[in-house]
Amino acid sequence: MAAVLSPQTGEKVLDPFCGTGGMLISMYEHIRMGLDPDTSDFNDNRTYAN
């Protein structure tokens, strides 16, 4: 699903059913794979969970 939707940094991702969180995790990993770990502040104040 993540490859089909291809979320980008700065976009919001919503999984309204969020049973196990699998869709959110796959979207998170898809976005993270495209970032440079040395210059990315992706996790700083941008990841929220309930």
C-alpha positions as CSV (number, residue, x, y, z in Angstrom):
1,M,0.0,0.0,0.0
2,A,2.8,2.4,0.8
3,A,4.4,1.9,-2.6
4,V,1.1,2.6,-4.3
5,L,0.3,5.8,-2.3
6,S,4.0,6.8,-2.2
7,P,3.7,9.3,0.7
8,Q,6.3,12.1,0.8
9,T,7.9,14.0,3.7
10,G,5.6,16.8,4.9
11,E,2.4,15.0,3.9
12,K,-0.1,13.7,6.6
13,V,-1.0,10.1,6.7
14,L,-4.3,8.9,8.2
15,D,-5.4,5.4,8.9
16,P,-8.9,5.8,10.3
17,F,-9.3,2.2,11.3
18,C,-5.8,1.7,12.7
19,G,-6.3,-1.9,14.0
20,T,-2.7,-3.0,14.4
21,G,-1.2,0.1,12.9
22,G,0.3,-1.8,10.1
23,M,-0.6,0.7,7.4
24,L,0.9,3.6,9.5
25,I,4.1,1.6,10.1
26,S,4.5,0.8,6.5
27,M,4.0,4.5,5.5
28,Y,6.5,5.6,8.1
29,E,9.1,3.1,6.9
30,H,8.5,4.1,3.3
31,I,9.1,7.8,4.0
32,R,12.1,7.1,6.2
33,M,13.8,5.0,3.5
34,G,13.9,8.0,1.2
35,L,15.6,10.3,3.7
36,D,19.3,10.9,4.4
37,P,19.8,9.9,8.0
38,D,22.6,12.4,8.6
39,T,20.6,15.4,7.6
40,S,17.0,14.4,8.5
41,D,15.0,15.6,11.4
42,F,12.1,13.5,10.4
43,N,11.4,12.1,14.0
44,D,11.8,15.5,15.7
45,N,8.3,16.7,16.7
46,R,6.6,15.1,13.7
47,T,5.6,11.6,14.8
48,Y,2.5,11.3,17.0
49,A,0.8,8.2,18.4
50,N,-2.1,7.7,20.7
